[in-house]
Amino acid sequence: MNNWRSRSIHQISIIFSAVGISLLVAGILIGWFAPWASKTVSFLQIFRTPLSISGPYIDINAFLGAYITALAVIIAVLIGYNTSTLQIAGQLHSPALIRAILLSLAPFLICWSLTTYVALAYFIVPPTLVAQLIQLLLWFGAVVLLMIGYLWNLPWRLSGEHAALWSIRELRKKPMHQWESADGYAILQTGIVSAVTRSDLGTVHTMTLMIGDFLSSTYQESTNHFDRERYRAVKDLLSGCMQNVASAPNTVAFHLGIVAAGALLQGVAIGIAYDSERDLFSGVFRALRTEPGRLDPLWTGMRHGLCRKETHGDPYLVRYWRFHRSWDADDPRRIQFIAEMLVRFHMRCWRELAIGYYRERNSVNTSSNGEVSSGVYPSLWNVEEVNSEAAGMLADLYRDIAKYLAPEVAHISHSADNASLHDLPRQLLETIHSLVLQMWPTNEAEKARVAVIKAYEERREEIETTFIQPLY
């Protein structure tokens, strides 16, 4: 609904501006071209009608005086409105974006300048034809419509959606290693952080979806070896967007999980290895260290972005595999690296949940005088709950792969180019589960381990059923 509203506002503004420019052109044709062409074209003689036939009914000087005054009032109001609005916007966005917004004033300023100049000239040398008076009226209408078009569109130009569009357009023109020096790179981060700070959830929703789409579909640069400059560009963009998320509602963490999903695939495509020395998500966990409860909605947003077809369109994994279908079947970037990053991300979530549990227990178990505090429900002190939650997060991922991702891949045409894609959901599920069991702490959380194995077996059977049944 918000996207439709934004598009309609922008389209109405374009209509106002187009009609205004049409009136400007019509004024030129009627006031200057038609009287000149009437010397050779007979039906244009009407435009050479002199003002003298109106007699004393039209006071040209009074008309021009009121006309010029109205133009002065219009420009004064517009300048005052712009000054206050853009000063506030300048604190939220880059000056480069504000300059781009001011450039959109160019049609109005050109029309206003031309109209004012001609009106002043007519004030000195009064017009003699009715067509010239009609010209001024048309130009005044053009000025008003161009002003309305600019003001109508200004809220959209100051919105997070326009800021994200402008920023992404700039980043697409630059190689990835130059992203950090671009204005758009900073605008994306400051736009989300400022929206989170003022609890503008609509802007957070719009900007995160656009950033996730951008990261999940920008693979002009890809490599199978590590590139530090590209790694820093993706990591710092993700980390910068995560500021203040700990104090925000869970829906913010969910939408930032969609950004994390796009960053994960972008990282795999450009050769970011996930190991102890290079952690793409270290900034994410640092931002949520004081609120590990936000990790579950963050994980939810990540798996929704990767596996589900929702407001962001096709699942990111479907886009990724479709774009890179020319890769060899054994290329680790197709399955292995994605699975490793997901599993290590989950293990880090599990670790942070456990740390949060122990931190909370140690900080609230006793009060300053050594007495047991009753402010926290005792079940929060049970480590089994942490294990159960971690197992549930894995089961949710298995479900999304089997229930949402596999059917989407199954609906891809069975052409020769896409034949290699249909087995990828099953391979991804198997690889993730294999890595999970390899990294599982020895002799710990056996109940959770059994629950994860059971969820895997159920979802693997569901995937096989999906590709066996005919799709209509």
N, C-alpha and C positions, 0 to 999 in steps of 0.2 A: 504493500500500500504506500509506504513512504517513497519507494523508488518511482512508482507511478505518479505520485504527487509531485516529486521533483522534476520528472520529465515534463509533466503538463505545465508546471510553472515556467520552465525554460522555453517550452514551445510557445506559450502565450507571449512571453517576452520577445521572442523572435518575430511573432506576428505584429506586435506593436511597432517594433523597429522597422520591419519591412514596409508597413503602411506609412510610417513616418518618412522613410526614404522615398517612397513613391510620391508622397505629397511634395517633397522637395524637388524631385525631378519634374513633376507636373507644374510646379510654380515656375521653374526655369523655362519650360516649353511655352506656357501661357503668357508669361510676362515679357519674355525676350524673343523667343524663337517665332512664336505665332505672329506678332505684329510685323516682324521682319519678313516672314514668308508670305504674309497676306498681299504683298506687292505683286506676287506672281500667282498665288493660289486664291481664287475668288471666294471660296467658302470660308476662308479665314479672315475675311474683311471685318467680321463682327468683333475681332480682337483689337481692332483699331478704333473702337468707339471712344471718343474723347470724354474726359471727366466733366467737361464744361456743360454737357447736356443735363447733368444733375442739378445745375443751378446752385442755389445757396444751401441745399440740403446736406451737403457733405463738407465738413470743415477739415480739410486735409491736415493742417498743422495740428489741430487738437487730436485727430486720429493718430498721427505719427507720434505725438508726445505720449499718449496713453500706450501705444504699441511698444515704444522703447522702454517705458517704465515697467510694463509687464515683463519684458524680456530680462530686465535687470533684477526684478523680484525673483524670477525663476532661477537664474544662475546663483543668486544669493542664498536661496533656500537649499538648492542642491549642494553648494559648497559647504554650508553649515551642516547639513545632514551627513555628507561624506566625511567631514573632519572628525566628528564625534564617533561615527560608526567605524571608520577605518583605524582610528587610534586604538579602539578596543580590540579590533580584529588583529592589528599588528602585534599585540601581545600574545596572541594565540598562534599565529601563522608567520611564515617567513616574509620579510620585506619583498622578496622576489614575487611571491604570490600576490601581495598587495599591489605591487606595480602592474602585474598582469590584470588585476581587477580594474585599476585605473585606466589601463589601455582600452578597456571596453567602453569607456566614456568618449572615445574619439569620435564616433558618429554624431553624438549629441553636440559635442564641442564644435565640430566643424559646421554643423547645421546652425547652431546658435550664433557662431561668429559671422557666418555668411549673412544670416538674416539681420543681425544687428548692424553690420556694415552697410547693407543695402538700405535699411531703414534710415540710418544716419545720412546716407547719400541722398535719399529722397526727401529728407527733412531740409537739406540745403538746396537741392534742386527738385522741387515738387514734381511728382508724377503727373503725366498728362493723359494717360489712358486708363480706362476701367480695368483692362487686363493687368496693369501693374498693381492696382489695388487688390485684385483677386490673388495675384502672386503673393503679396504680403500676407493675406489671410491663410493661404495654403501653407506658407512657410511657418507661420505661427502654429498652425495645427501640427506640422511636422516636428517642431521643437517640443511641443507638449507631448506628443506620442513617443518621441525618442526618450524624453525624460521619464515617462511612465514605464517604458520598456526597460530602462536601466534600473529604476527603483524596484520594479516588479521582480527583476532577475537578481538583484543584489543579495537578498537572503540566501538564495541558492549558491551564489558565488562565494559567500562567506561560510557555507556549510562544510561539514566534514567530507561529504560526498564529493563536492567539487575539489576540495583540497587534495583528496586521495586521487581523483582522476588526473589532476594537474601534476601531482608528484609522480604517479606511476608512468604517465606519458613522458616525463623527463627521464626517469630511470631506464625506460625501455630504449632510449636513444644512446645510453652510455654502456660501455663494457662494465662488467660487474666489479672489477677492481677499482673503478672510479666512483662507485655509488656513494661512498662515505663523504665525498667532497661535494655532492650535489645538494641543492636546497631541498629537493623533494624527499631525500632520505631523512633529513631532520624534520620536515613537515609531517611525515607519516608518524614518527615517534611522538613528537610534541602534540599532534592532534589527538592521538589516542590517550596519552597521559593526561592532557588537560580535560578531555571528555570524561575520563574516569574520575578525576578530581572533583568535577562539578556534577557528577552523577548523571551525565547525559548518555543514557543507555542507548538511545536511538542512534547517536553518532558512533558510539562504540560498535554497535551491531553493523552499521553500514561500512565503516572503515575497515573493520577486521575481515569482513567478507571480501572486500575488494583487495586487501593485501593478500589474503589467502589465495584468492583466484590468481592474482599476479604471480605469486611465488610458485603456485602449482602448475602454471602454464608457460613459464619463461625458461626455456631450456636451450636457448641459442648457443649457450656455452656449456659444454659437457666434457668431462674427462674422467678417466679411471685412476688418476693419481691425485695426491693431495695438492691443493693450491691454497696457500695461506691467505692471500689477499681476498680471494672469493669467500673463504671460510670466515674471515673477520667481517666481511660485508653482511653475510647472512646472519651470523651469530649476534652481531651488535644491533642489527635491525630488530631481531626477535627480543633480545634482552632489553633494548630501549622501550619497546612497547609494553613490557611487563611491569614498569614502575607503578607503584601504588595499588597493584592488583590485590595485595594482601588485605587491604582495608575496604575493598569494593565488594559488591554483591556477587554471589556465585555465578550469575549470568555473564559477568565480565570475564571470569576465568573460563567459562565455557567458550565464549567467542574468541578469546585469545588462544584457546586450544586449536581452533581452526587455523589461526595463523601459524601455530607450531606445526600443524600437519603439513601446511605448504612449505614451511622452512625445512622440515625433515626430507621431503621429496626433492626440494631444490638442493639440499646438502648432499644427498646421495648422487644426484645427477652431476654435480660439479666436482665430485671427488673429495668429499669430506669424510675421512675415516673417523669412526667413533672408538676412541680408546681413552685410557686414563689421562693422557696428555692433552687430548683435544676433545672437549665436551661441548657440543653445540648447545646444550640446554643448561649449562651451568648458571647462566643468568636467570633462567626461569626458576630454578630451585632456590637460588639465593633470594629472589623476590618473595618467595612463598615460604621461606624458612620459619617465619613466625606464625604462619597460618597454614599448616599442612592439610587442613580440611578442605582447602581450595584445590588440592591436587586431583580429587575425584572429578569435579566438574571440568577441570582442565583436560584430564584424560578423556572424558566424555566428548568434549568438543573436538579433540584430536581424532578419535575413532569415527565420529560422525563425519568429519571432513574427509577422511580417507575412504570410508566405506559406504556412506549413505548419499542418496540423491535427495537433496533438500533445497533450501533457498539458494545455495551456491551452485546449483546445477549438478552435473555429473560428478560422481565420486572422484576425488583427486587421484586415487590409484588407477581408475579407469582412464583418465586423461593421460596419466604418466605412462602407463603401459602402451596405450594407443600411439602416443607420440614417439615412443622408443621401441616400437615393434621390430625395427630393423636390427636391434642388438642381437648378439648371439644368444642362444638358449641358455648357455652356461655363464653368461655375464653376471657377476655377483650383484650388480646394481639393479637387476630386475627383481630379485627376491632376497638374496642373502643379506645385503647391507640394510635393506628396509627392515627385515626381521630383527637384525641385531640392534638397530637403533630403537625399535619399539620395545624389545625385551629389556634392554638396558635402561630405557626410560621408565619402564614399569618397575624394574628392580630398584631404581633410585626413588621412585614414589613410595615403594614399600619401606625402604630405609628411612625416608623422611617421616612417614607416618609413625614408624616405631620410635624414632627420635622424639617426635612430638608427643607421643604417648608417655615416654619416660620423663621428658621435660615437664609435661603437665602434671604427672603424678608427683614428681619431686617438688614442684613449686606449690602445689595445692594440698598435698597430703598432710602437711603440718602447717599450722599458723605460726605466727611469731612467738607465741608463748608455748609452742610445742604440742598443742592440742590438735586433734584430728579435725580437719575442716569438713563441713557438710555442704559446701557450695558446689561440689561437683558430684554428678551421679556416679556411684561406685563402678558401674559397668565400664566406664571409660578407663579404669585402671587394669582391665583385663587384656593382656597381650593377645589372647586368642581372637579378640575383635579385630585387631590390626591384621592378623593373618587372614581372617575371613574376608575383610574388606579388600585386601590385595588379591585374594583368589577370585573374589567377585569382579574385580576390574578386568582380570584376564578372561573370565567367563563372558563378560560383556563384549570384549574384543572378538572372541571366538564367534559369538552370536552374530555380531555385525558382519564379519567376514562371510559366514554361511548364509545368513538370512537376507542381507542387503547387497553385499558386494558380489557374491557369486551369481545371483540372478541378473544383475546389471551386466556382468561380463557375458553371461549366457545369451543375452539379447543382442550382443554384437554380431554382425553378419559373419557367416562362416566362409568368408572369402579366403583366398590363399594368404593374403596379407595378415588376416586376423586369426588364422587357425592356431597360431602358437599362444594366443592370449587365454583361451578357454580353460586351460589347466592351471593358470597362475593362482587363482584363489585357493585351490587345494594345496598347491606347493607352499604358498605363504603360510597357511594354517599349520601345515606339517613342520615347516622350518621354525616358526615361532615356538611351537610346542616343544620341539626338540631342544631348542636353546633354553627354554624355560626350565626343563628338567635338568639340563647340564649345569645351569647356574643356581639351582635351588639349594638352599643351605642344607647340608647333610644332617639327617636325623632331626630335622626341625619342621614343625607345622605339617605333620603327616596328614592330619585331617583336611587341611587346605589343599595339600598335594592331591589327595584322592578326589576332592571336588573338582580340581582343575582337569585331571585326567578324564574323569567322567564327562565333563563339559566338552573336552576335545573329541572324545569318541562320538558323542551325540552330534556335534556339529560337523564332523567329518562325514558321517553317514548322511547328514542333511545335504551337504554339498554334492555328494555322489548322486543322491536322488534328484537334485536340481538339474544335473546335466544328463541324467538318463531319461527323465520325463520330457516329452515333446513340448515345445513352447509354441503357443498359439497367439 
